[in-house]
Amino acid sequence: MIRANEDIEAAQIMAGHKNISTTEIYAKKDDAKGDAVALKYE
């Protein structure tokens, strides 16, 4: 939820991960953001 509402770095800090690659495994991407960008430039 933090990654979706803030960014990956905020999710990393809140999760206490040393490496952002760990956060990328556990914090799912927000597909809605990609959809919104696609619609914006359609």
C-alpha positions in Angstrom: 0.0 0.0 0.0 2.9 2.4 0.8 4.5 1.8 -2.6 1.1 2.5 -4.4 0.5 5.7 -2.4 4.0 7.0 -2.0 7.0 5.4 -3.8 9.3 2.4 -3.7 11.8 4.3 -1.5 9.2 5.0 1.1 8.2 1.3 1.1 11.8 0.3 1.5 12.3 2.5 4.5 9.0 1.4 6.2 9.8 -2.3 5.6 13.4 -1.9 6.9 14.9 -3.4 3.8 18.6 -2.7 3.2 18.4 -3.2 -0.5 15.6 -1.9 -2.8 15.7 -5.1 -4.7 14.2 -6.8 -1.6 11.4 -4.3 -1.5 10.7 -4.9 -5.2 10.1 -8.6 -4.4 7.6 -7.9 -1.6 5.9 -4.6 -2.5 3.6 -5.2 -5.5 3.6 -2.8 -8.3 0.5 -0.6 -8.7 -0.9 -1.5 -12.1 -3.4 1.3 -11.8 -0.6 3.9 -12.1 0.5 2.3 -15.4 -3.1 2.3 -16.7 -3.6 5.9 -15.7 -0.4 6.9 -17.6 -1.5 4.9 -20.7 -4.8 6.6 -20.7 -3.2 10.0 -20.3 -1.1 9.6 -23.5 -3.6 7.6 -25.5 
